[in-house]
Amino acid sequence: MPIVRILLILLAFVSPAFAQDGIHELTAARDAAKAFKAYIDGVAKKGERPDLTRPDVAVLLGRVYDLDALAALPPPEASDMNWLPDWTDAANQSHKLFIFYGAKPGPQPDLPALARNMTEYGDQYAVAISFMIRGMAREAVAMPMFLKELPPEQRTRIREEGFAGFRKNSALYILSTVCAAIQGASKPANARLVAAALRDTRDVWASFLLPQDRARVIAELADLPKWAPDELARADLATFTAALQAVN
């Protein structure tokens, strides 16, 4: 993707500091995600490796995974469900572009390609997972509020099943990210970033996860001192686990 085009897109992100609303953030993140995909596609056609540290590319990813913008939003409310899932989806799709870059298609994962990408793009992966955990936690608060405000005739089986599926998948996501982003982190700072996201959202997950899934997460993290190499990350994971254990 030509630098001039990327710069033009970046200029569209410039906005007053007070414009911290969800729709604005979604629009900026979605535009950045499209520009990032165009960059990845262009690199792939040339048979090259993406350079995620290139300033213009780094800014695109920074806009997709804008932790500051997410934190600056007002408390979650039902209307978040009109835009927040689209933001987290754009974030999820963007991180897959570099984590699975160059992976051979097939029924089995291309482990060598994944390992190379996790090593080369570990910093960006940690930021992406930290954002996803925090964004999903906000969804976990907003979604029940959204369903509660619906009139009875709109509380369809599909919506109820979608809500239950999100609760179930949240536990699976947490477990998979802990293993990949904390156990497999090559830098302590990256492990700490992800562990801190779980620590900060622990009360949300403690009440949101289904009882059987909460028990599974607790069990999986029981031996974390054996595989979490960083002491601070272990402490944050212990705080997260304790919050889950405190639920009656």
Secondary structure, DSSP 8 states (H G I E B T S, - for coil): --HHHHHHHHHTT---TT---HHHHHHHHHHHHHHHHHHHHHHHHHT----TTSHHHHHHHHHHT-HHHHHHS-S--GGGGGTHHHHHHHHHHHHHHHHSTT---SSS--HHHHHHHHHHTHHHHHHHHHHHHHHHHHHHHHHHHHHHHS-GGG--HHHHHHHHHHHHHHHHHHHHHIIIIIIT-SSHHHHHHHHHHHHHTHHHHHHHS-HHHHHHHHHHTTTHHHH---HHHHHHHHHHHHHHHT--
